[in-house]
Structures are given as C-alpha cells and as structure tokens.
C-alpha cells in the first residue's frame, strides 16, 4: 500500500493528463455516428445504437467520477482503483480507442487500394494507346505509365529518309500518332539522317538524305497528322549539339553488348548477318541510344524494330535503369503474294502517298486477294515480322483492318450493307457475300479519298512540289556517294609532317615502364616534325578500361603526362598533347561522319583482321574501337604526311587505318610500330592462371611505389645467371640509361670491388660470361631507378596528383 501510494503521488500529474485525454477522446466518439456504429457492433448488431450510446454514457460518467476521486485527497488509491466507475471509464475508453484505431487503419488501407487502382478516367488512355500496338512490352508497365504521367508521357519513332513514303508510313502512322497524342502523349519523330547514311541510302549523300527527310515531313503535315503534340528532331543536329552525352551512352551500350546480340538486331536494316558492314553494327547501338537520349517513355515503332527495342530493355537490366515500354505496331503486307511487308524497291508492292488515282486503282486491282489460305503463301509467314499468325495473308483485308477500321467510328459500306466491325466484313468476304471485285472497288475509293489531300498539297505548294520532284528523280538515278572526304581536321598539322604517338590504354596502376616506352617513342620523332601525343580517352571508354569510368581514365592520362614532363622535360616541350574527347567535341559532326563512312567501307572480317593476334572479335565495342582509330588517323593526317608510332601490339590496327586512308584518297601514313621493352619482373608462366589486376604490383614497377618497394621488387626479380634473353634488371638498365653511358657496379672488396663498364654492351657481355653476379646487377639497377625516380619526386604537380589519388582511394 505504501508503494502504491508513493507511485500514485508520483504519477498523479500523468493520471490527470491521461484523464483529460480520455475525456476528449470520449467526447469525440460520442459525437460521431461512426463511433456509435462501432460501439454498437460490440453488442452484435449495428442497428442497436441505443445500447451503444448507453455504453458511452456510462463510460463518460466513469470519467467524471475519476476526475472527482483524484481531486479528493482523502480518497485512497485502493478506493479509486477498485471503484466501478474507474473500471468502466478505463475499460470503455480503451475499447473505444482501439475501435477508433482499427477504423482509421481500415480507412488508410481503403485509400491505398483506391490509389493502386487505375483511375476510370485514365483507362480510356490506356485502351487508346494500347490499340496502336500488335504487341506491348509490357501492358502492366503501360497502364502504370498512363496513371503516373497521364498527359505528360513521351513516345518516339525514328525513320530513315530513304525515298518516297508508302501508305504504311503515311496514313497508318498518322492514325497511330493521333491516337497517342489524343491520349495525352507527345510524339517525337527522330529524323534518322545519319542512320540512313550508315545504311547506304540515297547513295550515302547526306544532303540528299536531308532533302528526303523534309519531303517526308511535308507528307505527314498533309495527311491529317495532329502536329500540336508532335516534334521532329534531326539526328545529325541533336547528336552534334549533345555529342558528349549521346556518344558516352552509345559507347556504354556497345561495351555491354556482344557482337552476336547486335547482329540479331540487324534485321531492322533489312540485312542478313553475313553481309553486314561495320557501320551496320553501329546502327542498332545508336538506335538503342536514341531511346535514352530522347528520354522516351514508349518506343512506338514497327514489329520489325522489336529486337533492337528489346536490346534497349536488356541494357536497362545491365545498367539498372527504368525500362521503356515497347509498343510495336503491325506491319502491313505488301500487295504481292507472300510479301510480309511493303517494299520501296518494288513500286507495285505498295501504295505511295502521292500516287495518282489510276496508280492506286491499278495496284489494288492487281493485289493478291485470296478467300482461302494458300499453302505456298502461308508457308512464307515471317514470325519476326508478324507476331499474330495469319494464314490468309490477304493485303486487301489488311488495309481494311489496319487503315480503315483503325479510325474511330469508321463504317464500311458494301453491297447495300453497313459493316461496323472488321471481322464481319472478313466473314462476308470469305463466305462470298462480298466479292473480290466489290471489296477492291470500295478499297480504291477509300484509299483515294485518304490520299487526295496529300496529292493536292504536293500539287499546290511550290516547296513541297520541288521536294517531290527531286525525290522522284533521285529514285531513277544510280546514286553514288560524294567523292569529297568528310573528316575532322586538327589545327597546326599542315605546316610540317605529323608524328603521332598513341598513349597506352589505361589500367589500374600506371607503370613506370609505360612512361619510359612513351618517352622512347616520342624521342623517335624526326627533327622539325609536329609531334603529337594522342590520349584516346573515348576509345578507352569503348574498350571498358577502368570500368569505362571517365574520371578514372582522365586521372590515368593526367598522371602519364605529368610523369612524362618530369622524366623528359626537354622532349615534352616540343610535344602537343591531344585529348581525343576534346578533339572530337571541337567538330563532332565531321568526326562521326568520318567514322560512319569508314564503317560503310569495311566488313566485319576487316575489323577482325585489325585486332591483335591474341584477341577475338566478341563485343560490339571492339568494332567501335577500330573505327575510332581510323577516325583519329583521318583527323591527324595533315598535308605534309603522317607517321603513326604505336606499340607493336597495334600493328594490325595501324595497317587497317592506313588502308582506309588510301581508300579515302589521302596519302598513306607511315606506320612505325615499336616493340615494348621487356620490363616485366617475372616471366610469363605457360599454362598458369590468368593474371589479374592485382598482379601489376608484383610484376611491374609502379609510379606509386616507394624507394623501398622498388628495391624489394628488383631484388626479387627474375635474373638467371648468364641469361640475357629474358633479364628484367638488364632490360631496366637499357630503358633508363643511354646505350653509350658508362655503368658503375658497386661490389664489396671481397667480391672484387667496384667496377665501371664503359657502356651497356660491355656490362651485358660480362653478365653473359658469368663475371658479373646477378645480385650485383640488381643493385646497379636499383641505383639507376633511384636516380630516375628523383626526377618524379621533384615534380610537385605529380606528387600532388598522386596524393589526391591515394586519398580518393
């Protein structure tokens, strides 16, 4: 009792606050019809509100008694706690509070469920947009997009300006675009002029390709496409103005894609895998890049583009990005038997947007129009072109379904009957109620009605008329690409012969041997030449060096340049350091056109032959890497000639670039490969495990090594007595010292004392005869390295850069 009393005294303020809170809650419950129903449910029936109100009143009375009891100091704790009002007040209040919490939780769950359900007003958006596609990847994602963005989603389609426009591109596309924009979307047309160049359209003449693109835009304007929410973007302009973002994305997709995966996508260009050029490997990579560059929510292209769109979705899995919705529309049959889609190369297989009425009639009259499936034709079904099997493959019915009946509220009148559904017309035709002649009569009438506004536009508008005239004329000609070479030109290389040294590809640790190799190649430049050190940072990203990290690649090359300036300042004062990325961004259009034109001229076999002998062609990035080297060489080729000084490993790549320069009509550069010095500290073990990045620290002298670490590595280096075939300490002396410089070897007096060799050849001969001990040779190498490293340690910029790099790690 004493403990209870003390506890009651201590907790009295809290009791008082709790009673006030309970009283407020009970007042709120008593005034709420919802509370009445909840309390009545305790008695088993929701209609017995009288009993519920009595329960609430008793609880309220209990609270009043509690307040009176706690205010009276003569009442004991036992009297208060054991009283009936107390039990009623606490029990009733707790019950009501619990029921209120349950009710609130139920309301919250109901609200969440309502939020998860699509709004009824958004369901029509989903159905309208979904009606555009023969397939959707995926319906659930599309429905979620309609709910989240409603009238702010973006769709895209790309088209090659490659000639006249047929009705599938014109009317059918306009119908689909109008559905998407009506649902609230913004439709972006990607005028793929660079893609047409890669695909050898219009003879590879970019100016002609752009003219055809303008003609196609005029057709869409005349065909009834709602332009209020439609944008036309030219790929050449947009890519040039945003080159770094676009090509950075493209290189990442290439790096993550195998060549086999890319070749499967090449059907989008109508090419078989065996006849592909290197430029046509770039095509799917760039098309997948378009999706992310344009920030498209929906890829609304044809079923024939499905594979490359799925490549973009696959890339999202690799890169952890949000996947675009793929909405693939139906591919209209060609008018001839067994033709899975229209062909511009066969004018009678398609109706073109500016065809005369007599042309439309002739083509439809001659169109394939069976009433029963024909085995020979049904066997030509292409699952890659048509996801829904149709053994009849009747192009007349196809036009009826996807062009006429796809329009809202369309009705088909034939034989005195009005058909509101396509399936009814099809059944009437197959059963003979509607004859082939009647069907074609009505199709001719309907097609000409759709095309008449386009004909009128191209007859009355002078600019449109001129565009059409040019396109028609070019289709009759055997077009050839212009003879002029489009390439990026670096300033200052026409004054003297250029001597280009390509820096090594970045790796985890900058090796001192790499620095010495670059110095040796730079010092081979003839006097009076323009010496260029080329830092291929974008090629390194394509090759996946350092995880394709732009910052890490830049850091590696900055350290390389600082080390070169510290070790060979006299040489570097005559060297122009060129960053590949900066050079490309100075004239991205010219550079990438030269790369595309290079790809058009070479096959995949030529790319395979350009690889090092120990490398196989597995990834699309290897194709891009080889094409970038040619683009670099074309940019470096000045009027006075060019010498390429690369590592011996790049011999095939330089030969490939030289051959392409000749094909472009330029003077052939001289390729001068230089064998890298054997500065690896241990021999390559045949059949041993594959070396990893962690082996660099053990097998090589690193720029970050301390003097003690360098001495330890040299003393543990392979150095077999009398073996000068593979001798790392001897190779390091050759790399560090001039050939004719005297070499001092310090030895203990009991081992013959110090000795000075007049040159390296004499030292090498003494070691071969066994008169020079391996340990003494190693000590001479340690001293030579310490002398060279003092130059590195004296460079404040280099030491600061190394310290920042170490801190970042």
Secondary structure, 3 states (H helix, E strand, C coil): CHHHHHHHHHHHHHHHHHHHHHHHHHHHHHCCHHHHHHHHHHCCCCCCHHHHHHHHHHHHHHHHHHHHHHHCCCCCHHHHHCCHHHHHHHHHHHHHHHHHHHHHHHHHHHHHHHHHCCCHHHHHHHHHHHCCCCEEECHHHHHHHHHHHCCCCEEEEEECCCCCCECHHHHHHHHHHHHHHHCCCEEEEEECHHHHHHCCHHHHCHHHHHHHHHHHHHHHHHCCCCHHHEEEEEHHHHHHHCHHHHHHHHHHHHHHCEHHHHHHHHHHHCCCHHHCEHHHHHHHHHHHHHHHHCCCCEECCEHHHHHHHHHHHHHHHHHCCCCCEEEEECCCCCCCCCCCCCCCCCHHHCCECCCCHHHHHHHHHCCCCCCCCCHHHHCCCCCCCCCCCCCCCCHHHHHHHHHHCCCCCCCEEECCEEECCHHHHHHHHHHCCCCHHHHHHHHHHHHHHHHHHHHHHHHHCHHHHHHHHHHHHHHHCCCCCCCCCCCCCCCCCCCCCEEEEECCCCCCCCEHHHHHHHHHHHCCCCCCCEEEEEECHHHHHHHCHHHHCHHHHHHHHHHHHHHHHHHCHHHHCCEEEEEHHHHHHHCHHHHHHHHHHHHHHCEHHHHHHHCCCCCCCCEHHHHHHHHHHHHHHHHHCCCCCEEEECEHHHHHHHHHHHHHHHHCCCCCCEECCECCCCCCCCCCCCCCCCCCHHHHHHHCCECCCCHHHHHHHHHCCCCCCCCCCCCHHHHHHHHHCCCCCCEEECCCHHHCCCEEECCHHHHHHHHHHCCCCHHHHHHHHHHHHHHHHHHHHCCHHHHHHHHHHHHHC
